[in-house]
Amino acid sequence: MDFDWIISDTHFGHDGILKYEPGRVDRMRKDRHRNHATWLVTRWNAVVRPDDHVLHLGDFAFKDEAERVLRRLNGRITLLLGNHDKPEKMRELAASSGGKLKVVEGIDGQPCDNPHVSALTANLADRKVFFCHYPLLTAEPHVRGRIAEAHAIMQEAFIDGGFEVCVHGHLHSKDEQIDPRHEINVSFERIGFAPLAWDILGEWVKAPHLRTRKT
């Protein structure tokens, strides 16, 4: 897979996330930022270069913020849809982005009737890895309707395909219940409040004890 960085759950345009993730507030203060959106862009662009490729595991941006923020971010983004990403709107944005944004449909691009199914698979560090927004093994994702159906489809694909590791987001900092042997949470709060280098992810996949939780 041709990626330089990975991240999930940036929540651009959603200042309400600060009520639920006080770690963001603490880090913003440390970085001497008051504006959530500006801080997110600054943290991103501090590590991602214009020619880099970022895999984003969902909950990218809220409301109309996606188009505005996309112009400010370095790099190209491949997006796996999260529960807060509107499939039709994000695909329209990708089509008009000039290659800046790609949205993955189905599993590895295979057509699926459920528009919320969005996942990639790969061999990484000699292990079969499944990438999607949601944890698929131990954590209850608390989703309903078609999103719950999409979660079930991806969970079945993970199990039937004999995958060893699920790389996901969705949980933010509240991930105490995940199985560290088989699940890796790359939510913004768990990777140092900035995109995580792809080679470090490979180390985490290979050796679970290396998965430090940076704050």
Backbone as CSV, one residue per row, in Angstrom:
resi,resn,N_x,N_y,N_z,CA_x,CA_y,CA_z,C_x,C_y,C_z
1,MET,0.851,-1.190,0.000,0.000,0.000,0.000,0.886,1.239,0.000
2,ASP,0.580,2.163,-0.839,1.428,3.331,-1.056,0.981,4.499,-0.179
3,PHE,1.244,4.389,1.124,0.878,5.457,2.048,2.093,5.880,2.869
4,ASP,2.080,7.145,3.261,3.131,7.679,4.123,2.656,7.859,5.559
5,TRP,1.337,8.068,5.714,0.775,8.387,7.020,-0.602,7.747,7.169
6,ILE,-1.033,7.613,8.433,-2.376,7.122,8.721,-2.944,7.910,9.897
7,ILE,-4.270,8.096,9.891,-4.943,8.847,10.954,-6.432,8.538,10.898
8,SER,-7.138,8.824,11.978,-8.595,8.689,11.988,-9.191,9.737,12.924
9,ASP,-10.442,10.081,12.682,-11.240,10.892,13.614,-10.689,12.293,13.856
10,THR,-10.366,12.996,12.784,-9.935,14.383,12.947,-11.087,15.296,13.356
11,HIS,-12.279,15.047,12.844,-13.469,15.839,13.189,-13.283,17.327,12.886
12,PHE,-12.793,17.642,11.690,-12.750,19.044,11.280,-14.170,19.606,11.286
13,GLY,-14.332,20.837,11.775,-15.639,21.468,11.805,-16.534,21.002,12.929
14,HIS,-15.992,20.268,13.884,-16.799,19.750,14.997,-16.139,20.116,16.322
15,ASP,-16.348,21.348,16.736,-15.763,21.791,17.999,-16.385,21.087,19.195
16,GLY,-17.569,20.503,19.010,-18.221,19.780,20.094,-17.413,18.596,20.593
17,ILE,-16.504,18.094,19.771,-15.683,16.956,20.190,-14.816,17.317,21.388
18,LEU,-14.551,18.603,21.578,-13.704,19.035,22.690,-14.348,18.744,24.040
19,LYS,-15.677,18.660,24.071,-16.381,18.334,25.317,-16.144,16.887,25.725
20,TYR,-15.939,16.034,24.733,-15.807,14.601,24.991,-14.353,14.132,25.034
21,GLU,-13.466,14.933,24.463,-12.051,14.569,24.420,-11.209,15.713,24.990
22,PRO,-11.162,15.822,26.323,-10.417,16.928,26.940,-8.924,16.899,26.631
23,GLY,-8.431,15.749,26.203,-7.021,15.689,25.818,-6.701,16.631,24.675
24,ARG,-7.678,16.846,23.799,-7.475,17.810,22.709,-7.299,19.219,23.272
25,VAL,-8.123,19.549,24.244,-8.053,20.885,24.849,-6.694,21.093,25.504
26,ASP,-6.245,20.085,26.239,-4.949,20.187,26.910,-3.819,20.379,25.901
27,ARG,-3.884,19.633,24.805,-2.820,19.737,23.808,-2.882,21.075,23.080
28,MET,-4.099,21.573,22.802,-4.236,22.883,22.178,-3.606,23.963,23.049
29,ARG,-3.847,23.891,24.345,-3.256,24.870,25.263,-1.735,24.780,25.246
30,LYS,-1.236,23.561,25.237,0.213,23.367,25.194,0.798,23.952,23.919
31,ASP,0.058,23.813,22.814,0.507,24.343,21.526,0.156,25.815,21.340
32,ARG,-0.498,26.411,22.339,-0.883,27.824,22.323,-1.839,28.142,21.173
33,HIS,-2.832,27.286,21.022,-3.877,27.483,20.016,-5.228,27.599,20.710
34,ARG,-6.069,28.463,20.170,-7.441,28.586,20.660,-8.461,28.090,19.655
35,ASN,-8.107,28.134,18.376,-9.026,27.722,17.315,-8.786,26.253,16.968
36,HIS,-9.819,25.438,17.151,-9.690,23.997,16.943,-9.293,23.666,15.511
37,ALA,-9.981,24.268,14.530,-9.725,23.961,13.121,-8.304,24.338,12.716
38,THR,-7.877,25.530,13.120,-6.525,25.975,12.780,-5.477,25.074,13.413
39,TRP,-5.733,24.675,14.640,-4.812,23.771,15.336,-4.695,22.433,14.616
40,LEU,-5.837,21.868,14.188,-5.820,20.597,13.468,-4.993,20.692,12.186
41,VAL,-5.208,21.758,11.427,-4.459,21.947,10.182,-2.968,22.097,10.474
42,THR,-2.640,22.859,11.500,-1.236,23.073,11.861,-0.558,21.766,12.242
43,ARG,-1.244,20.948,13.056,-0.680,19.661,13.468,-0.472,18.751,12.258
44,TRP,-1.433,18.750,11.354,-1.348,17.919,10.141,-0.178,18.354,9.263
45,ASN,-0.153,19.640,8.928,0.850,20.146,7.985,2.262,20.172,8.557
46,ALA,2.380,20.037,9.867,3.710,19.988,10.475,4.457,18.712,10.105
47,VAL,3.710,17.660,9.736,4.371,16.392,9.397,4.113,15.947,7.959
48,VAL,2.948,16.260,7.410,2.592,15.809,6.062,3.103,16.811,5.032
49,ARG,3.837,16.313,4.054,4.353,17.161,2.979,3.371,17.182,1.807
50,PRO,3.486,18.169,0.921,2.522,18.290,-0.187,2.389,17.042,-1.049
51,ASP,3.458,16.275,-1.210,3.418,15.094,-2.076,3.128,13.801,-1.326
52,ASP,2.872,13.874,-0.033,2.625,12.668,0.761,1.216,12.123,0.544
53,HIS,1.041,10.866,0.905,-0.245,10.177,0.764,-0.696,9.715,2.145
54,VAL,-1.893,10.135,2.544,-2.420,9.856,3.879,-3.635,8.940,3.781
55,LEU,-3.648,7.878,4.577,-4.839,7.037,4.708,-5.621,7.523,5.917
56,HIS,-6.848,7.968,5.683,-7.708,8.484,6.751,-8.840,7.489,6.983
57,LEU,-8.993,7.040,8.232,-9.964,5.995,8.537,-11.314,6.526,9.003
58,GLY,-11.672,7.711,8.563,-13.047,8.154,8.751,-13.285,9.215,9.805
59,ASP,-14.494,9.796,9.740,-14.875,10.969,10.526,-13.878,12.098,10.267
60,PHE,-13.753,12.387,8.992,-12.808,13.402,8.504,-13.269,14.806,8.862
61,ALA,-14.472,15.180,8.420,-14.936,16.555,8.622,-16.451,16.601,8.681
62,PHE,-16.972,17.580,9.392,-18.409,17.748,9.583,-18.954,18.865,8.689
63,LYS,-20.234,18.746,8.373,-21.003,19.766,7.654,-20.288,20.174,6.371
64,ASP,-20.093,21.469,6.167,-19.481,21.959,4.931,-17.982,22.205,5.084
65,GLU,-17.421,21.738,6.167,-16.017,22.024,6.446,-15.063,21.222,5.564
66,ALA,-15.515,20.074,5.052,-14.612,19.181,4.310,-13.966,19.872,3.119
67,GLU,-14.765,20.576,2.325,-14.219,21.230,1.134,-13.232,22.324,1.506
68,ARG,-13.559,23.107,2.530,-12.675,24.205,2.934,-11.347,23.677,3.477
69,VAL,-11.439,22.670,4.336,-10.219,22.193,4.979,-9.342,21.424,4.006
70,LEU,-9.950,20.765,3.037,-9.172,19.992,2.070,-8.176,20.881,1.329
71,ARG,-8.569,22.119,1.079,-7.685,23.061,0.380,-6.491,23.476,1.242
72,ARG,-6.636,23.343,2.546,-5.588,23.802,3.461,-4.609,22.702,3.865
73,LEU,-4.978,21.458,3.641,-4.161,20.343,4.109,-3.128,19.915,3.072
74,ASN,-1.936,19.609,3.525,-0.926,19.030,2.651,-1.279,17.584,2.314
75,GLY,-0.802,17.127,1.164,-0.905,15.723,0.813,-2.190,15.319,0.125
76,ARG,-2.186,14.074,-0.355,-3.376,13.436,-0.922,-3.975,12.520,0.136
77,ILE,-5.298,12.413,0.135,-5.986,11.644,1.170,-6.825,10.541,0.542
78,THR,-6.652,9.330,1.034,-7.575,8.238,0.741,-8.434,8.043,1.977
79,LEU,-9.746,8.149,1.813,-10.671,8.151,2.944,-11.511,6.880,2.991
80,LEU,-11.496,6.227,4.152,-12.447,5.173,4.465,-13.556,5.820,5.287
81,LEU,-14.782,5.670,4.866,-15.884,6.413,5.468,-16.139,6.012,6.915
82,GLY,-16.364,7.033,7.762,-16.777,6.815,9.137,-18.254,7.096,9.295
83,ASN,-18.767,6.921,10.496,-20.203,7.099,10.718,-20.652,8.548,10.577
84,HIS,-19.725,9.498,10.671,-20.079,10.907,10.499,-19.793,11.430,9.092
85,ASP,-19.263,10.596,8.221,-19.000,11.001,6.837,-20.192,10.636,5.964
86,LYS,-20.749,11.610,5.265,-21.892,11.370,4.386,-21.384,10.822,3.051
87,PRO,-21.716,9.565,2.723,-21.137,8.935,1.526,-21.301,9.744,0.246
88,GLU,-22.508,10.208,-0.037,-22.743,10.916,-1.297,-21.969,12.222,-1.351
89,LYS,-21.994,12.983,-0.260,-21.293,14.268,-0.239,-19.783,14.090,-0.358
90,MET,-19.247,13.090,0.337,-17.804,12.889,0.289,-17.362,12.408,-1.089
91,ARG,-18.181,11.605,-1.742,-17.822,11.139,-3.086,-17.921,12.270,-4.103
92,GLU,-18.884,13.161,-3.922,-18.969,14.335,-4.791,-17.740,15.218,-4.613
93,LEU,-17.323,15.397,-3.365,-16.136,16.208,-3.096,-14.894,15.564,-3.710
94,ALA,-14.782,14.252,-3.592,-13.636,13.552,-4.172,-13.586,13.733,-5.682
95,ALA,-14.748,13.664,-6.319,-14.810,13.785,-7.781,-14.355,15.154,-8.266
96,SER,-14.534,16.174,-7.428,-14.175,17.541,-7.824,-12.852,18.008,-7.216
97,SER,-12.131,17.102,-6.565,-10.933,17.500,-5.819,-9.651,17.472,-6.640
98,GLY,-9.732,17.041,-7.885,-8.535,16.972,-8.710,-7.511,15.964,-8.224
99,GLY,-7.983,14.898,-7.605,-7.088,13.859,-7.114,-6.616,14.052,-5.694
100,LYS,-7.027,15.141,-5.061,-6.617,15.409,-3.679,-7.270,14.425,-2.704
101,LEU,-8.506,14.013,-3.019,-9.252,13.115,-2.140,-9.791,11.933,-2.928
102,LYS,-9.628,10.745,-2.373,-10.220,9.528,-2.924,-11.026,8.858,-1.827
103,VAL,-12.245,8.447,-2.135,-13.093,7.744,-1.176,-13.187,6.281,-1.593
104,VAL,-12.877,5.384,-0.677,-12.925,3.952,-0.964,-14.357,3.452,-0.841
105,GLU,-14.845,2.817,-1.887,-16.184,2.237,-1.890,-16.079,0.731,-1.746
106,GLY,-16.906,0.163,-0.869,-16.871,-1.271,-0.646,-15.569,-1.694,0.020
107,ILE,-15.268,-2.974,-0.077,-14.021,-3.506,0.466,-13.027,-3.650,-0.678
108,ASP,-11.948,-2.899,-0.603,-10.948,-2.863,-1.680,-11.556,-2.453,-3.014
109,GLY,-12.574,-1.577,-2.955,-13.177,-1.065,-4.175,-14.206,-1.969,-4.817
110,GLN,-14.511,-3.099,-4.188,-15.526,-3.996,-4.729,-16.911,-3.426,-4.456
111,PRO,-17.789,-3.395,-5.442,-19.121,-2.805,-5.268,-19.895,-3.450,-4.120
112,CYS,-20.659,-2.614,-3.418,-21.490,-3.083,-2.310,-22.761,-2.254,-2.286
113,ASP,-23.887,-2.885,-2.020,-25.163,-2.175,-1.991,-25.240,-1.181,-0.839
114,ASN,-24.481,-1.417,0.208,-24.487,-0.519,1.360,-23.388,0.528,1.180
115,PRO,-23.742,1.813,1.036,-22.740,2.854,0.755,-21.796,3.133,1.910
116,HIS,-22.104,2.616,3.096,-21.258,2.862,4.262,-20.138,1.838,4.405
117,VAL,-20.171,0.782,3.588,-19.076,-0.193,3.606,-17.872,0.432,2.916
118,SER,-16.778,0.561,3.641,-15.599,1.268,3.133,-14.376,0.731,3.864
119,ALA,-13.578,-0.093,3.176,-12.456,-0.752,3.839,-11.363,-1.096,2.838
120,LEU,-10.165,-1.268,3.354,-9.025,-1.740,2.571,-8.378,-2.912,3.294
121,THR,-7.740,-3.780,2.543,-7.003,-4.890,3.136,-5.586,-4.901,2.581
122,ALA,-4.670,-5.458,3.377,-3.273,-5.490,2.939,-2.492,-6.490,3.767
123,ASN,-1.348,-6.876,3.251,-0.353,-7.599,4.033,0.656,-6.571,4.524
124,LEU,0.779,-6.465,5.834,1.677,-5.485,6.435,2.462,-6.182,7.539
125,ALA,3.767,-6.077,7.479,4.632,-6.742,8.458,4.310,-8.234,8.544
126,ASP,4.061,-8.837,7.389,3.775,-10.275,7.279,2.503,-10.695,8.004
127,ARG,1.572,-9.767,8.149,0.284,-10.100,8.759,-0.841,-9.576,7.879
128,LYS,-1.965,-10.288,7.908,-3.130,-9.872,7.136,-3.877,-8.795,7.919
129,VAL,-3.966,-7.608,7.337,-4.503,-6.447,8.050,-5.740,-5.916,7.334
130,PHE,-6.746,-5.586,8.123,-8.015,-5.042,7.632,-8.138,-3.616,8.162
131,PHE,-8.321,-2.658,7.260,-8.439,-1.248,7.627,-9.882,-0.789,7.444
132,CYS,-10.483,-0.235,8.478,-11.808,0.379,8.365,-11.995,1.330,9.540
133,HIS,-13.115,2.018,9.575,-13.332,3.001,10.634,-13.570,2.360,11.992
134,TYR,-14.194,1.197,11.994,-14.706,0.618,13.239,-13.843,-0.526,13.763
135,PRO,-13.758,-0.665,15.105,-13.189,-1.896,15.655,-14.139,-3.043,15.323
136,LEU,-13.595,-4.193,15.008,-14.435,-5.296,14.532,-14.477,-6.494,15.470
137,LEU,-13.716,-6.451,16.555,-13.630,-7.640,17.397,-14.236,-7.469,18.780
138,THR,-13.742,-6.510,19.545,-14.104,-6.472,20.961,-14.981,-5.303,21.373
139,ALA,-15.014,-4.258,20.594,-15.695,-3.035,21.024,-17.051,-2.879,20.354
140,GLU,-18.031,-2.433,21.108,-19.351,-2.140,20.568,-19.315,-0.762,19.903
141,PRO,-19.573,-0.699,18.598,-19.444,0.584,17.896,-20.603,1.548,18.125
142,HIS,-21.718,1.079,18.740,-22.867,1.944,19.025,-23.362,2.671,17.774
143,VAL,-23.640,1.912,16.750,-24.196,2.461,15.518,-25.494,1.742,15.196
144,ARG,-26.310,2.387,14.335,-27.628,1.839,14.030,-27.872,1.838,12.528
145,GLY,-28.973,1.204,12.149,-29.445,1.259,10.773,-28.447,0.718,9.776
146,ARG,-28.310,1.445,8.661,-27.447,0.980,7.578,-25.975,0.985,7.983
147,ILE,-25.613,1.848,8.915,-24.229,1.849,9.384,-23.953,0.584,10.189
148,ALA,-24.920,0.155,11.000,-24.770,-1.106,11.728,-24.675,-2.278,10.757
149,GLU,-25.446,-2.223,9.678,-25.375,-3.269,8.652,-23.990,-3.287,8.003
150,ALA,-23.457,-2.098,7.729,-22.125,-2.011,7.125,-21.067,-2.590,8.058
151,HIS,-21.192,-2.287,9.341,-20.254,-2.840,10.324,-20.299,-4.361,10.306
152,ALA,-21.499,-4.926,10.244,-21.648,-6.384,10.227,-21.024,-6.997,8.975
153,ILE,-21.185,-6.322,7.836,-20.598,-6.814,6.580,-19.073,-6.842,6.680
154,MET,-18.499,-5.771,7.211,-17.041,-5.710,7.325,-16.524,-6.683,8.381
155,GLN,-17.273,-6.850,9.447,-16.886,-7.814,10.482,-16.856,-9.236,9.921
156,GLU,-17.861,-9.572,9.129,-17.911,-10.895,8.509,-16.734,-11.091,7.554
157,ALA,-16.415,-10.044,6.785,-15.289,-10.132,5.853,-13.974,-10.324,6.598
158,PHE,-13.832,-9.656,7.731,-12.626,-9.792,8.552,-12.466,-11.230,9.037
159,ILE,-13.540,-11.787,9.565,-13.482,-13.145,10.126,-13.302,-14.189,9.028
160,ASP,-14.134,-14.095,7.994,-14.079,-15.088,6.919,-12.768,-15.026,6.141
161,GLY,-12.172,-13.844,6.076,-10.928,-13.686,5.334,-9.685,-14.072,6.110
162,GLY,-9.855,-14.446,7.369,-8.717,-14.851,8.178,-7.753,-13.727,8.499
163,PHE,-8.278,-12.513,8.637,-7.415,-11.377,8.948,-6.958,-11.445,10.399
164,GLU,-5.758,-10.949,10.633,-5.141,-11.042,11.953,-5.231,-9.750,12.754
165,VAL,-5.275,-8.622,12.060,-5.261,-7.320,12.732,-6.291,-6.400,12.093
166,CYS,-7.046,-5.697,12.928,-7.961,-4.648,12.472,-7.377,-3.301,12.889
167,VAL,-7.058,-2.466,11.915,-6.612,-1.095,12.187,-7.821,-0.193,12.006
168,HIS,-8.163,0.566,13.030,-9.439,1.280,13.063,-9.309,2.607,13.796
169,GLY,-10.421,3.323,13.842,-10.539,4.532,14.640,-11.797,4.433,15.481
170,HIS,-12.640,5.483,15.390,-13.995,5.521,15.962,-14.030,5.719,17.474
171,LEU,-13.137,5.085,18.206,-13.220,5.100,19.666,-12.568,6.317,20.301
172,HIS,-11.786,7.068,19.536,-11.032,8.188,20.101,-10.164,7.674,21.257
173,SER,-10.251,8.276,22.428,-9.404,7.840,23.545,-10.042,6.740,24.380
174,LYS,-11.284,6.404,24.086,-12.033,5.465,24.937,-11.964,4.051,24.351
175,ASP,-10.786,3.474,24.463,-10.537,2.197,23.796,-10.006,1.121,24.741
176,GLU,-10.348,1.234,26.012,-9.804,0.292,26.988,-10.199,-1.152,26.706
177,GLN,-11.320,-1.356,25.990,-11.825,-2.708,25.792,-11.236,-3.421,24.587
178,ILE,-10.439,-2.755,23.766,-9.949,-3.423,22.562,-8.890,-4.469,22.913
179,ASP,-8.721,-5.421,22.011,-7.720,-6.475,22.156,-6.433,-6.004,21.482
180,PRO,-5.404,-5.637,22.236,-4.194,-5.075,21.628,-3.434,-6.053,20.743
181,ARG,-3.764,-7.334,20.830,-3.103,-8.312,19.961,-3.648,-8.245,18.540
182,HIS,-4.902,-7.819,18.408,-5.559,-7.898,17.106,-6.221,-6.599,16.657
183,GLU,-6.202,-5.564,17.478,-6.828,-4.290,17.118,-5.871,-3.139,17.406
184,ILE,-5.791,-2.200,16.480,-4.948,-1.017,16.641,-5.806,0.214,16.399
185,ASN,-5.908,1.059,17.407,-6.700,2.281,17.326,-5.808,3.438,16.885
186,VAL,-6.085,3.973,15.693,-5.297,5.106,15.194,-6.112,6.401,15.218
187,SER,-7.050,6.485,16.160,-7.760,7.747,16.356,-6.756,8.850,16.695
188,PHE,-7.100,10.068,16.319,-6.258,11.251,16.511,-5.676,11.326,17.919
189,GLU,-6.495,11.009,18.916,-6.073,11.115,20.310,-5.055,10.055,20.710
190,ARG,-4.956,8.968,19.933,-4.092,7.848,20.308,-2.776,7.795,19.531
191,ILE,-2.548,8.765,18.662,-1.319,8.736,17.856,-0.555,10.056,17.947
192,GLY,-0.691,10.735,19.085,0.084,11.949,19.289,-0.495,13.195,18.667
193,PHE,-1.807,13.181,18.365,-2.501,14.343,17.800,-1.884,14.808,16.482
194,ALA,-1.500,13.854,15.664,-0.953,14.132,14.330,-0.919,12.818,13.565
195,PRO,-0.892,12.868,12.241,-0.798,11.628,11.475,0.387,10.768,11.922
196,LEU,0.162,9.456,11.932,1.174,8.485,12.341,1.922,7.977,11.114
197,ALA,3.242,7.938,11.182,4.049,7.461,10.061,3.727,6.000,9.751
198,TRP,3.656,5.689,8.455,3.276,4.345,8.019,4.271,3.290,8.502
199,ASP,5.548,3.624,8.553,6.528,2.635,9.004,6.367,2.325,10.484
200,ILE,5.911,3.305,11.260,5.643,3.038,12.676,4.433,2.126,12.818
201,LEU,3.409,2.351,11.991,2.265,1.441,12.012,2.727,0.011,11.744
202,GLY,3.623,-0.159,10.790,4.148,-1.490,10.505,4.807,-2.122,11.722
203,GLU,5.526,-1.313,12.497,6.150,-1.814,13.721,5.090,-2.224,14.734
204,TRP,4.019,-1.440,14.831,2.940,-1.766,15.762,2.241,-3.060,15.373
205,VAL,2.048,-3.252,14.076,1.408,-4.483,13.606,2.280,-5.691,13.951
206,LYS,3.562,-5.543,13.782,4.488,-6.650,14.009,4.670,-6.956,15.485
207,ALA,4.687,-5.924,16.325,4.988,-6.106,17.746,4.027,-5.284,18.596
208,PRO,2.955,-5.903,19.101,1.944,-5.163,19.867,2.499,-4.390,21.059
209,HIS,3.583,-4.876,21.672,4.102,-4.194,22.858,4.687,-2.825,22.532
210,LEU,4.891,-2.532,21.236,5.433,-1.233,20.836,4.357,-0.161,20.705
211,ARG,3.097,-0.542,20.853,1.996,0.392,20.604,1.807,1.345,21.780
212,THR,2.693,2.296,21.875,2.596,3.294,22.934,1.454,4.245,22.645
213,ARG,0.811,4.731,23.678,-0.311,5.656,23.525,0.176,7.063,23.818
214,LYS,0.492,7.768,22.773,1.069,9.097,22.909,-0.012,10.115,23.246
215,THR,0.357,11.110,24.056,-0.579,12.190,24.382,0.103,13.532,24.222
